[in-house]
C-alpha cells in the first residue's frame, strides 16, 4: 500500500479555518506587531478567537469540554497562524499542560481544570527550569512537602515564560530529595511531582528578567515561600511526576517546530516578494541573481523536510506510538525546524539589505524569537546527544 502524504479535506479545512480566523488581524498586522512585540501586550482578542474556534480543546476529550481533534490539527493551526505573522507561546504552554493532565491527572483534577482550559478561561505557564537545573531536570531543588489539606512549595524557578499573563502554571517540584532516593535505592527520576499553582498564590514572588524574544512575552524568576497548593492540584502520581512531565515535553517540541516552520514561510514570502520587485542594476530584479535565488531555494527545500517531520511527529503522538519513538520524531522535528527558522530569517534579512533591519518588516524580532528555539525548550546539542545515545546506541556523552 502506497504512503499518502496528501492532506485530507478535514485537514485542509483546519488550515483554511485558521487563515480565515486570522484574516482580520493580518489586515492590521503592523498595529498588532507593535502591541505584541514592542508594548508586550497579551493579545486577548486573538486568544478569544483561538478558544472560540476550538483550538484550545484539540488535546482535551469531549467529556471535559474539548473536541479531541489531536496534536496534528493543532500543529496545522499553529503553523498557519505563524505563517501570517502571529505566534502565541501561551497557546503552546497551555495545551502541553492540558495534555499532561489528560494523560496522568486524577478524574477530580481533570474535571476541575480541563473544561476551563478548553473554553480559554485558564491560561497556563510551565515552571521547570532553575538556576542550577535546566537541561538536567533531576537536579531541581524546589520542594513540596505534604500537609493534611495539600502541599506547601518552597524554592525558585527561572526563565519562566508568561507568568504575568497565565492564570496558573504547571510546576515541577521535588517531593522526595535526591539524597532520600539514593538512600532507598530509588532512581534519580523518582521523587518529582507536578502541581498546578495559581500565579497569584500568596507567597509567590515574580522578578522580571531582561530578556527578549518569545513573541513579546516576559520571562520571570519565581520565588516560592510557603506557597500552599490544594491536593486537587497534584497532576499525576505523587513522586511519579517524571513520567507525567515527559507527556508534556514532546508536544511542546512539536508545536515549537510548527512555529518555526510557519515563521520560515513568513520570512520566505517576504524575501521573495522583495526580491521580485527590488531593482539595483539596470532594470533587473535582484531575485534574478543566483546569489539571491539559491539561498532562498535552499530554505524552501529545508522547509519541506522540517514541515514533513513536524507532521510525522504530531501524527506519532496522536497515534500513540511508544514514547521513545514519538520522542525521536519530536526531537528530529524540533532540531530541523529551529535550524530552518534561523536560516530563513537570516536569508530574508540579507535579501532585504538595509530594510532587513527596519522595524517595518519585523525580521529582527522574528530572528530573535527563532534563535531562541535552537536553545529552548531543549538545546539542539542535547537533541544530538539524545539521538546518538538512544537511537544510534552510542556511549553516553554527558
C-alpha beads as a LAMMPS data file, in Angstrom:
LAMMPS data file: protein, C-alpha beads

398 atoms
397 bonds

1 atom types
1 bond types

-500.0 500.0 xlo xhi
-500.0 500.0 ylo yhi
-500.0 500.0 zlo zhi

Masses

1 110.0

Atoms # bond

1 1 1 0.000 0.000 0.000
2 1 1 1.387 3.372 -1.003
3 1 1 2.046 6.126 1.518
4 1 1 -0.354 9.051 1.225
5 1 1 1.144 12.436 2.067
6 1 1 -1.871 14.426 0.881
7 1 1 -3.871 16.352 3.469
8 1 1 -7.454 15.235 3.889
9 1 1 -10.373 17.576 3.255
10 1 1 -10.800 17.943 7.017
11 1 1 -7.125 18.827 7.485
12 1 1 -7.266 21.344 4.652
13 1 1 -10.357 22.826 6.261
14 1 1 -8.467 23.321 9.532
15 1 1 -5.787 25.274 7.713
16 1 1 -8.402 27.373 5.917
17 1 1 -10.269 27.987 9.164
18 1 1 -7.069 29.327 10.696
19 1 1 -6.423 31.613 7.718
20 1 1 -9.984 32.935 7.896
21 1 1 -9.721 33.364 11.662
22 1 1 -6.577 35.464 11.394
23 1 1 -7.509 37.434 8.275
24 1 1 -8.901 40.387 10.282
25 1 1 -5.769 40.503 12.430
26 1 1 -3.462 40.212 9.393
27 1 1 -5.097 43.279 7.808
28 1 1 -3.799 45.335 10.716
29 1 1 -0.575 43.398 11.237
30 1 1 1.593 46.475 11.883
31 1 1 -0.574 47.574 14.812
32 1 1 -0.671 44.071 16.259
33 1 1 3.102 43.759 15.883
34 1 1 3.563 46.993 17.806
35 1 1 1.191 45.909 20.563
36 1 1 2.654 42.435 20.972
37 1 1 6.351 42.897 20.227
38 1 1 7.008 46.491 21.232
39 1 1 4.462 47.099 24.001
40 1 1 4.417 43.458 25.191
41 1 1 0.640 43.378 25.426
42 1 1 -1.001 39.979 25.518
43 1 1 -3.392 39.721 22.525
44 1 1 -6.555 38.734 24.374
45 1 1 -8.655 39.181 21.236
46 1 1 -6.523 36.596 19.436
47 1 1 -6.718 34.259 22.421
48 1 1 -10.514 34.543 22.460
49 1 1 -10.630 33.814 18.728
50 1 1 -8.483 30.681 19.165
51 1 1 -10.693 29.494 22.010
52 1 1 -13.872 30.197 20.056
53 1 1 -12.567 28.165 17.112
54 1 1 -11.913 25.193 19.406
55 1 1 -8.136 25.101 19.141
56 1 1 -7.659 25.114 22.925
57 1 1 -9.676 21.913 23.074
58 1 1 -7.722 19.946 20.476
59 1 1 -5.999 17.785 23.086
60 1 1 -8.931 17.622 25.520
61 1 1 -11.615 14.887 25.343
62 1 1 -15.214 15.854 24.626
63 1 1 -16.215 14.702 28.096
64 1 1 -14.205 17.621 29.511
65 1 1 -15.379 20.226 27.006
66 1 1 -12.772 19.688 24.290
67 1 1 -13.013 18.254 20.781
68 1 1 -10.043 15.834 20.931
69 1 1 -9.013 16.551 17.341
70 1 1 -5.406 15.845 18.270
71 1 1 -1.974 17.408 18.092
72 1 1 -1.679 17.260 14.295
73 1 1 -4.634 19.616 13.660
74 1 1 -3.264 21.931 16.345
75 1 1 0.143 21.861 14.629
76 1 1 -1.568 22.830 11.356
77 1 1 -3.214 25.783 13.094
78 1 1 -0.025 26.916 14.852
79 1 1 1.950 26.734 11.609
80 1 1 -0.699 28.621 9.654
81 1 1 -1.091 31.447 12.175
82 1 1 2.691 31.861 12.358
83 1 1 2.857 31.980 8.562
84 1 1 0.661 35.074 8.852
85 1 1 2.999 36.607 11.428
86 1 1 1.274 35.543 14.661
87 1 1 2.661 33.116 17.225
88 1 1 1.400 32.587 20.745
89 1 1 3.677 30.860 23.294
90 1 1 0.879 30.714 25.872
91 1 1 -1.105 28.559 23.441
92 1 1 1.788 26.090 23.334
93 1 1 2.268 26.086 27.114
94 1 1 -1.433 25.787 27.897
95 1 1 -2.065 22.907 25.515
96 1 1 1.034 20.943 26.565
97 1 1 -0.007 21.283 30.218
98 1 1 -3.525 20.200 29.292
99 1 1 -2.287 17.039 27.585
100 1 1 -0.207 16.228 30.649
101 1 1 -3.372 16.449 32.738
102 1 1 -5.423 14.430 30.244
103 1 1 -2.968 11.551 30.357
104 1 1 -1.952 11.496 34.020
105 1 1 -4.245 13.508 36.315
106 1 1 -6.972 12.146 38.560
107 1 1 -10.594 12.332 37.444
108 1 1 -11.270 15.046 40.013
109 1 1 -8.348 17.144 38.764
110 1 1 -9.422 16.763 35.146
111 1 1 -12.966 17.823 35.924
112 1 1 -11.686 20.829 37.832
113 1 1 -9.276 22.216 35.229
114 1 1 -9.818 20.855 31.716
115 1 1 -13.218 22.408 30.893
116 1 1 -11.877 25.867 31.785
117 1 1 -8.811 25.307 29.618
118 1 1 -10.944 24.271 26.645
119 1 1 -13.002 27.476 26.835
120 1 1 -9.929 29.704 27.158
121 1 1 -10.789 30.731 30.707
122 1 1 -7.485 29.354 32.011
123 1 1 -4.109 30.275 30.565
124 1 1 -1.203 28.170 31.792
125 1 1 2.563 28.590 32.046
126 1 1 5.184 25.920 32.716
127 1 1 7.755 26.138 35.526
128 1 1 10.627 23.658 35.374
129 1 1 13.964 25.472 34.945
130 1 1 16.017 26.558 37.949
131 1 1 19.285 28.464 38.230
132 1 1 21.218 25.205 38.695
133 1 1 18.862 22.839 36.903
134 1 1 17.949 23.424 33.297
135 1 1 18.530 20.571 30.910
136 1 1 19.228 18.248 33.844
137 1 1 15.715 18.166 35.280
138 1 1 16.635 15.775 38.071
139 1 1 18.786 18.429 39.796
140 1 1 15.853 20.664 40.678
141 1 1 15.599 21.578 44.353
142 1 1 12.235 23.342 44.562
143 1 1 10.390 21.227 47.101
144 1 1 6.809 20.396 48.022
145 1 1 6.058 18.991 51.431
146 1 1 2.806 17.237 52.145
147 1 1 0.287 18.588 54.617
148 1 1 -3.142 17.311 55.669
149 1 1 -5.026 19.518 53.231
150 1 1 -2.459 19.613 50.431
151 1 1 1.140 20.679 49.827
152 1 1 3.463 23.582 50.580
153 1 1 6.026 24.684 47.960
154 1 1 9.398 26.350 48.595
155 1 1 12.180 27.201 46.173
156 1 1 12.667 29.104 42.950
157 1 1 12.317 28.823 39.179
158 1 1 13.802 30.967 36.426
159 1 1 13.206 31.800 32.749
160 1 1 9.500 31.141 33.203
161 1 1 7.594 32.500 30.227
162 1 1 4.300 34.329 30.663
163 1 1 3.965 34.048 34.441
164 1 1 2.406 37.508 34.381
165 1 1 -0.196 36.519 31.793
166 1 1 -1.044 32.955 32.823
167 1 1 -3.664 32.253 35.463
168 1 1 -1.747 29.243 36.760
169 1 1 1.310 27.167 35.918
170 1 1 2.409 23.570 35.962
171 1 1 5.260 23.492 38.488
172 1 1 7.775 20.660 38.811
173 1 1 8.910 20.140 42.405
174 1 1 10.655 17.515 44.485
175 1 1 8.508 15.658 46.990
176 1 1 11.462 13.417 47.801
177 1 1 15.060 14.678 47.674
178 1 1 17.727 13.035 45.567
179 1 1 19.551 12.016 48.747
180 1 1 16.433 10.267 50.020
181 1 1 16.035 8.490 46.683
182 1 1 19.663 7.356 46.677
183 1 1 19.414 6.145 50.280
184 1 1 16.406 3.999 49.365
185 1 1 17.947 2.727 46.134
186 1 1 15.406 4.564 44.006
187 1 1 16.218 6.075 40.580
188 1 1 17.035 9.793 40.338
189 1 1 13.846 10.294 38.340
190 1 1 11.788 9.309 41.370
191 1 1 10.522 11.934 43.797
192 1 1 9.376 14.530 41.253
193 1 1 5.767 15.719 41.401
194 1 1 3.714 18.156 39.329
195 1 1 1.374 20.817 40.681
196 1 1 -0.981 23.404 39.220
197 1 1 -0.095 26.615 41.069
198 1 1 -2.079 29.858 40.641
199 1 1 0.164 32.726 39.561
200 1 1 -1.373 34.957 42.229
201 1 1 -0.851 32.471 45.073
202 1 1 0.189 34.008 48.414
203 1 1 3.919 33.535 48.964
204 1 1 4.764 33.599 45.246
205 1 1 7.032 36.453 44.082
206 1 1 7.883 37.272 40.459
207 1 1 11.045 39.115 39.363
208 1 1 11.146 40.312 35.753
209 1 1 14.121 39.167 33.653
210 1 1 15.614 41.495 30.991
211 1 1 15.165 39.027 28.116
212 1 1 13.999 39.422 24.531
213 1 1 12.270 37.186 22.014
214 1 1 9.321 34.861 22.716
215 1 1 6.799 36.928 20.769
216 1 1 6.709 39.810 23.216
217 1 1 6.233 37.614 26.276
218 1 1 8.068 38.395 29.511
219 1 1 10.214 35.903 31.387
220 1 1 10.442 35.723 35.144
221 1 1 12.351 34.356 38.094
222 1 1 9.846 32.981 40.600
223 1 1 10.280 32.556 44.341
224 1 1 8.029 30.199 46.314
225 1 1 7.848 30.719 50.070
226 1 1 5.333 28.538 51.869
227 1 1 3.036 28.529 48.838
228 1 1 0.020 26.389 49.682
229 1 1 -1.427 24.154 46.975
230 1 1 -4.600 22.072 47.462
231 1 1 -4.410 18.318 46.908
232 1 1 -6.627 18.500 43.823
233 1 1 -3.832 20.468 42.096
234 1 1 -1.478 17.467 42.092
235 1 1 -1.071 16.212 38.500
236 1 1 -0.162 12.549 38.206
237 1 1 1.124 10.278 40.941
238 1 1 2.935 11.636 43.972
239 1 1 6.698 11.132 43.440
240 1 1 5.966 9.878 39.910
241 1 1 5.904 13.181 38.088
242 1 1 8.816 12.390 35.778
243 1 1 6.665 10.214 33.545
244 1 1 3.855 12.777 33.612
245 1 1 6.374 15.507 32.772
246 1 1 7.527 13.785 29.605
247 1 1 3.906 13.673 28.453
248 1 1 4.159 17.456 28.153
249 1 1 7.646 17.850 26.679
250 1 1 7.068 16.115 23.336
251 1 1 4.017 18.251 22.428
252 1 1 5.994 21.360 23.370
253 1 1 8.786 20.444 20.966
254 1 1 6.373 19.591 18.171
255 1 1 4.423 22.831 18.483
256 1 1 7.690 24.788 18.687
257 1 1 8.595 23.105 15.394
258 1 1 5.281 24.199 13.869
259 1 1 6.023 27.771 14.936
260 1 1 9.466 27.655 13.299
261 1 1 8.111 26.189 10.057
262 1 1 5.366 28.800 9.874
263 1 1 7.788 31.620 10.643
264 1 1 10.162 30.365 7.938
265 1 1 7.328 30.674 5.420
266 1 1 6.587 34.209 6.623
267 1 1 10.235 35.197 6.134
268 1 1 10.497 33.400 2.801
269 1 1 7.416 35.083 1.350
270 1 1 8.651 38.469 2.490
271 1 1 12.101 37.893 0.954
272 1 1 10.752 36.591 -2.351
273 1 1 8.245 39.419 -2.720
274 1 1 11.034 41.913 -2.106
275 1 1 13.439 40.138 -4.488
276 1 1 10.876 40.148 -7.306
277 1 1 10.463 43.911 -7.137
278 1 1 13.756 45.381 -5.914
279 1 1 15.960 46.640 -8.755
280 1 1 19.525 47.844 -8.266
281 1 1 21.422 47.266 -11.502
282 1 1 19.666 48.326 -14.687
283 1 1 16.103 47.022 -14.836
284 1 1 16.733 43.561 -13.437
285 1 1 15.101 42.481 -10.156
286 1 1 17.633 41.263 -7.597
287 1 1 15.694 37.983 -7.495
288 1 1 17.130 37.156 -10.910
289 1 1 20.613 36.824 -9.416
290 1 1 21.672 33.386 -8.216
291 1 1 23.344 34.883 -5.147
292 1 1 19.825 35.817 -4.031
293 1 1 17.947 32.855 -5.557
294 1 1 19.995 29.937 -4.319
295 1 1 19.944 30.677 -0.572
296 1 1 16.172 31.167 -0.715
297 1 1 15.712 27.982 -2.731
298 1 1 17.750 26.094 -0.125
299 1 1 15.487 27.460 2.606
300 1 1 12.445 26.145 0.702
301 1 1 13.969 22.671 0.407
302 1 1 14.864 22.525 4.084
303 1 1 11.425 23.864 4.972
304 1 1 9.727 20.939 3.280
305 1 1 11.855 18.488 5.250
306 1 1 11.136 20.245 8.565
307 1 1 7.413 20.507 7.840
308 1 1 7.139 16.817 6.960
309 1 1 8.990 15.792 10.121
310 1 1 6.792 18.082 12.238
311 1 1 3.647 16.456 10.834
312 1 1 5.104 12.985 11.365
313 1 1 5.972 13.781 14.976
314 1 1 2.466 15.094 15.669
315 1 1 0.946 12.059 13.947
316 1 1 3.136 9.732 16.032
317 1 1 1.933 11.279 19.263
318 1 1 -1.720 11.158 18.166
319 1 1 -1.300 7.525 17.060
320 1 1 0.009 6.544 20.486
321 1 1 3.383 5.314 19.286
322 1 1 5.797 4.251 22.042
323 1 1 7.250 7.270 23.905
324 1 1 10.782 6.537 22.685
325 1 1 9.756 6.527 19.029
326 1 1 7.466 9.538 19.332
327 1 1 10.201 11.343 21.269
328 1 1 12.714 10.671 18.491
329 1 1 10.412 12.216 15.892
330 1 1 9.644 15.183 18.166
331 1 1 13.350 15.837 18.676
332 1 1 14.100 15.499 14.962
333 1 1 11.324 17.954 14.119
334 1 1 12.483 20.481 16.697
335 1 1 16.108 20.253 15.507
336 1 1 15.311 20.650 11.811
337 1 1 12.691 23.365 12.277
338 1 1 14.732 25.531 14.656
339 1 1 17.756 25.445 12.363
340 1 1 15.467 26.230 9.428
341 1 1 13.848 29.179 11.195
342 1 1 17.157 30.910 11.871
343 1 1 18.405 30.231 8.342
344 1 1 15.204 31.524 6.740
345 1 1 15.173 34.740 8.740
346 1 1 18.866 35.365 8.202
347 1 1 18.466 34.933 4.423
348 1 1 15.445 37.238 4.437
349 1 1 17.426 39.924 6.247
350 1 1 20.280 39.541 3.759
351 1 1 17.863 39.762 0.824
352 1 1 16.287 42.955 2.120
353 1 1 19.659 44.535 2.864
354 1 1 19.249 47.643 4.991
355 1 1 15.490 47.178 5.062
356 1 1 16.030 43.891 6.865
357 1 1 16.957 45.914 9.944
358 1 1 13.888 48.144 9.781
359 1 1 11.115 47.575 12.331
360 1 1 8.670 47.939 9.441
361 1 1 9.420 44.399 8.289
362 1 1 9.756 42.784 11.725
363 1 1 12.620 40.482 10.793
364 1 1 14.882 41.332 13.739
365 1 1 12.153 40.382 16.198
366 1 1 11.486 37.239 14.191
367 1 1 15.178 36.278 14.189
368 1 1 15.363 36.682 17.971
369 1 1 12.260 34.560 18.504
370 1 1 13.531 31.806 16.225
371 1 1 17.079 31.888 17.536
372 1 1 15.678 31.043 20.943
373 1 1 14.230 27.809 19.563
374 1 1 17.741 26.477 18.965
375 1 1 18.278 26.742 22.723
376 1 1 14.822 26.082 24.176
377 1 1 12.729 24.165 25.062
378 1 1 15.770 21.911 24.682
379 1 1 19.088 22.782 23.076
380 1 1 19.910 21.250 19.722
381 1 1 23.128 19.888 21.207
382 1 1 21.112 17.863 23.720
383 1 1 18.939 16.560 20.893
384 1 1 22.060 15.280 19.160
385 1 1 23.132 13.648 22.422
386 1 1 19.715 12.008 22.727
387 1 1 19.738 10.639 19.181
388 1 1 23.318 9.408 19.498
389 1 1 22.643 7.548 22.730
390 1 1 19.068 6.312 22.386
391 1 1 18.751 5.812 18.616
392 1 1 22.291 5.040 17.474
393 1 1 23.148 3.233 20.746
394 1 1 26.436 5.117 21.127
395 1 1 28.062 5.595 24.569
396 1 1 26.514 8.288 26.755
397 1 1 28.408 11.553 26.307
398 1 1 27.304 13.519 29.377

Bonds

1 1 1 2
2 1 2 3
3 1 3 4
4 1 4 5
5 1 5 6
6 1 6 7
7 1 7 8
8 1 8 9
9 1 9 10
10 1 10 11
11 1 11 12
12 1 12 13
13 1 13 14
14 1 14 15
15 1 15 16
16 1 16 17
17 1 17 18
18 1 18 19
19 1 19 20
20 1 20 21
21 1 21 22
22 1 22 23
23 1 23 24
24 1 24 25
25 1 25 26
26 1 26 27
27 1 27 28
28 1 28 29
29 1 29 30
30 1 30 31
31 1 31 32
32 1 32 33
33 1 33 34
34 1 34 35
35 1 35 36
36 1 36 37
37 1 37 38
38 1 38 39
39 1 39 40
40 1 40 41
41 1 41 42
42 1 42 43
43 1 43 44
44 1 44 45
45 1 45 46
46 1 46 47
47 1 47 48
48 1 48 49
49 1 49 50
50 1 50 51
51 1 51 52
52 1 52 53
53 1 53 54
54 1 54 55
55 1 55 56
56 1 56 57
57 1 57 58
58 1 58 59
59 1 59 60
60 1 60 61
61 1 61 62
62 1 62 63
63 1 63 64
64 1 64 65
65 1 65 66
66 1 66 67
67 1 67 68
68 1 68 69
69 1 69 70
70 1 70 71
71 1 71 72
72 1 72 73
73 1 73 74
74 1 74 75
75 1 75 76
76 1 76 77
77 1 77 78
78 1 78 79
79 1 79 80
80 1 80 81
81 1 81 82
82 1 82 83
83 1 83 84
84 1 84 85
85 1 85 86
86 1 86 87
87 1 87 88
88 1 88 89
89 1 89 90
90 1 90 91
91 1 91 92
92 1 92 93
93 1 93 94
94 1 94 95
95 1 95 96
96 1 96 97
97 1 97 98
98 1 98 99
99 1 99 100
100 1 100 101
101 1 101 102
102 1 102 103
103 1 103 104
104 1 104 105
105 1 105 106
106 1 106 107
107 1 107 108
108 1 108 109
109 1 109 110
110 1 110 111
111 1 111 112
112 1 112 113
113 1 113 114
114 1 114 115
115 1 115 116
116 1 116 117
117 1 117 118
118 1 118 119
119 1 119 120
120 1 120 121
121 1 121 122
122 1 122 123
123 1 123 124
124 1 124 125
125 1 125 126
126 1 126 127
127 1 127 128
128 1 128 129
129 1 129 130
130 1 130 131
131 1 131 132
132 1 132 133
133 1 133 134
134 1 134 135
135 1 135 136
136 1 136 137
137 1 137 138
138 1 138 139
139 1 139 140
140 1 140 141
141 1 141 142
142 1 142 143
143 1 143 144
144 1 144 145
145 1 145 146
146 1 146 147
147 1 147 148
148 1 148 149
149 1 149 150
150 1 150 151
151 1 151 152
152 1 152 153
153 1 153 154
154 1 154 155
155 1 155 156
156 1 156 157
157 1 157 158
158 1 158 159
159 1 159 160
160 1 160 161
161 1 161 162
162 1 162 163
163 1 163 164
164 1 164 165
165 1 165 166
166 1 166 167
167 1 167 168
168 1 168 169
169 1 169 170
170 1 170 171
171 1 171 172
172 1 172 173
173 1 173 174
174 1 174 175
175 1 175 176
176 1 176 177
177 1 177 178
178 1 178 179
179 1 179 180
180 1 180 181
181 1 181 182
182 1 182 183
183 1 183 184
184 1 184 185
185 1 185 186
186 1 186 187
187 1 187 188
188 1 188 189
189 1 189 190
190 1 190 191
191 1 191 192
192 1 192 193
193 1 193 194
194 1 194 195
195 1 195 196
196 1 196 197
197 1 197 198
198 1 198 199
199 1 199 200
200 1 200 201
201 1 201 202
202 1 202 203
203 1 203 204
204 1 204 205
205 1 205 206
206 1 206 207
207 1 207 208
208 1 208 209
209 1 209 210
210 1 210 211
211 1 211 212
212 1 212 213
213 1 213 214
214 1 214 215
215 1 215 216
216 1 216 217
217 1 217 218
218 1 218 219
219 1 219 220
220 1 220 221
221 1 221 222
222 1 222 223
223 1 223 224
224 1 224 225
225 1 225 226
226 1 226 227
227 1 227 228
228 1 228 229
229 1 229 230
230 1 230 231
231 1 231 232
232 1 232 233
233 1 233 234
234 1 234 235
235 1 235 236
236 1 236 237
237 1 237 238
238 1 238 239
239 1 239 240
240 1 240 241
241 1 241 242
242 1 242 243
243 1 243 244
244 1 244 245
245 1 245 246
246 1 246 247
247 1 247 248
248 1 248 249
249 1 249 250
250 1 250 251
251 1 251 252
252 1 252 253
253 1 253 254
254 1 254 255
255 1 255 256
256 1 256 257
257 1 257 258
258 1 258 259
259 1 259 260
260 1 260 261
261 1 261 262
262 1 262 263
263 1 263 264
264 1 264 265
265 1 265 266
266 1 266 267
267 1 267 268
268 1 268 269
269 1 269 270
270 1 270 271
271 1 271 272
272 1 272 273
273 1 273 274
274 1 274 275
275 1 275 276
276 1 276 277
277 1 277 278
278 1 278 279
279 1 279 280
280 1 280 281
281 1 281 282
282 1 282 283
283 1 283 284
284 1 284 285
285 1 285 286
286 1 286 287
287 1 287 288
288 1 288 289
289 1 289 290
290 1 290 291
291 1 291 292
292 1 292 293
293 1 293 294
294 1 294 295
295 1 295 296
296 1 296 297
297 1 297 298
298 1 298 299
299 1 299 300
300 1 300 301
301 1 301 302
302 1 302 303
303 1 303 304
304 1 304 305
305 1 305 306
306 1 306 307
307 1 307 308
308 1 308 309
309 1 309 310
310 1 310 311
311 1 311 312
312 1 312 313
313 1 313 314
314 1 314 315
315 1 315 316
316 1 316 317
317 1 317 318
318 1 318 319
319 1 319 320
320 1 320 321
321 1 321 322
322 1 322 323
323 1 323 324
324 1 324 325
325 1 325 326
326 1 326 327
327 1 327 328
328 1 328 329
329 1 329 330
330 1 330 331
331 1 331 332
332 1 332 333
333 1 333 334
334 1 334 335
335 1 335 336
336 1 336 337
337 1 337 338
338 1 338 339
339 1 339 340
340 1 340 341
341 1 341 342
342 1 342 343
343 1 343 344
344 1 344 345
345 1 345 346
346 1 346 347
347 1 347 348
348 1 348 349
349 1 349 350
350 1 350 351
351 1 351 352
352 1 352 353
353 1 353 354
354 1 354 355
355 1 355 356
356 1 356 357
357 1 357 358
358 1 358 359
359 1 359 360
360 1 360 361
361 1 361 362
362 1 362 363
363 1 363 364
364 1 364 365
365 1 365 366
366 1 366 367
367 1 367 368
368 1 368 369
369 1 369 370
370 1 370 371
371 1 371 372
372 1 372 373
373 1 373 374
374 1 374 375
375 1 375 376
376 1 376 377
377 1 377 378
378 1 378 379
379 1 379 380
380 1 380 381
381 1 381 382
382 1 382 383
383 1 383 384
384 1 384 385
385 1 385 386
386 1 386 387
387 1 387 388
388 1 388 389
389 1 389 390
390 1 390 391
391 1 391 392
392 1 392 393
393 1 393 394
394 1 394 395
395 1 395 396
396 1 396 397
397 1 397 398
